[in-house]
Amino acid sequence: MTKLSHLDEAGNAAMVDISAKNATIREAVAEGHIVMSAEALAAIREGAVKKGDVLATARIAGIMAAKRTSDLIPLCHPLALSKVAVDFDFEAGGIRVTALARLSGQTGVEMEALTAASVALLTIYDMAKAVDKGMVISGVRLLSKSGGKSGDWSAA
């Protein structure tokens, strides 16, 4: 079995020591979906949600969340991100969120991309719940990562 990097020799949780790792350009892309009623989707598309611009707010929330990932996920390193982007695609019955995180550093940014996508989706839900409380968030996953010792990876 592969040794888990966040456990010490005694099996206790431990932050990974990255001090000896070389800095490389690292990037990760994550996605997720939110399914909603036609009424909620139209309200978001038309800017008719009473709380304001849903996608602009969700974009900012996702970017802010990526920057605060180490405050949310135990053992994550605080990172100086060089880029975070959150994008939206309207689909039949919902919205797809895609989040990108990038830096030049000693550890990957997968958790930052996943956190950005997740919080953007939660923000969409929060802002549109007055129109549709039955929205469903699903499919949050890593699409790709590049850089670092383990190299590139893409979801199938």
N, C-alpha and C positions, 0 to 999 in steps of 0.2 A: 504494500500500500504506500502511496506517495505521502511523504511527511507534509503536514499542514504548516504553512509558513507562519501562522499566527499563534502557534503553540510552542512553548519552550520544552526542554528536555523532560520536565516533570508533568507536561500536559496542561500547564497553566497558560491562560491568554497572555500574549506578549506582542508588543508592537515590533514589526520587522525593522531591523537595523539596515538602512539603505545607504549609510555613509560611505561605503566602499564602492557603490555602484556608479557607473559613468552616467552622466547626463546625456540623454538623447531626446530627439523630438518624439513625443508620444501623443497619440490621438485616439479617441474612442467615439463611436457613434452608437446611440441607443434609440429605441423607439417604443411607442405605446399607442393604444387606441382608446377612444371613448365613444361609446355607442349611445345615441340619444334619439328622442322623438324628432319627427320632422319639424314640429313647431320650435323646439329648442335649437335645432340646427339652423333653421331659417332666421331665428332671432339673433343668433351669433353672427351669421353671414351678413345680415342687414344692419348690424350695429344697434339692434333694438332691445338689448338686455339692459334693464334699469340700472344695474350696478356699473355699467360703463363698457368700455372696449375690452371684451373678454380676451381676445388673442393678444393684444398689446400687454395686458396685465399678466397673462399667463407666460408670455415671453420673458418679461422682467422677473417674475417669480422663479422661473426655471433657471435663469442666469444667476440670480441671487442664491438659489439653493445649491447650485454647483459650487459656488464660492464658499459655502458653509458646510460642505459635505463632512469634513472632519469633525464638526460640532454635532453631527447627527449620527454618524456611523462609528462605533467604537473601533479604535486601532487604525483608522484611516489617518494618513499623514496630512497636515495642512499644506496645501499646494498653492504656488503662485501661478495660477492659470494664465495663459497668454491669449486664449480665445475660448469663448463659450457662445454657441449659436443655438437657438431654438426656433424650429420652423413647423408650420402647420399645413396639412393638406386636407381639404374637405373631401370626404368619401361618401358613398351612399350610406346613409344612416349614422354618420359620425365624423370624427376628426382623427387623423393620424398626427402624432407629435414625434418629431425627430430632433434629437439633441446631440450636439457635437461638443467635445471638450478637447483642448490641446494645450500642451506646454513643452518646454525643454526642461527636463528634470530627470530625477533618479527613480521615479516610480510612475506607474500607469494612472490613467484617468478614467478607467471604466466606471468606477463608483460615482464619479462626478457627472458623467454623461447619463447614467441611470437615474441619479438623483434629480438632475435637471428635467428629464422626461417625466418622471413621476410627479414632481411638484407642479409642473406645467399642467399635467392632466388633472391633478387635484384642484388647481386653481380654476380650470374650466368648469369642473363640477361645482365648486363653490359659487362661482359667479352666475351660473345658469340653473342652479337647483330650484329657484322659484318657478321656473318654467317646466322642469322635468326632474323630479327627485329620483326617478328610476334609471338614471344614466348608469352605464357599466364601464368601468375602467378595466382593460385587460391587455395582455400581450406585451407587457413591459419586458424588454429584453435587449441584450447587447447585440448590435448588428456587426460591428467590426472594431478591431483595435490594431494599432500599429506602433512599432518602436519597442525598445527595450530588449532584454536578453532573449525573451521568448518569441520575439518577432511578430509577424503579422498573423491575424486571425479574422475569419469572416464566418458569420452564421450561414448555415446551409439553407 
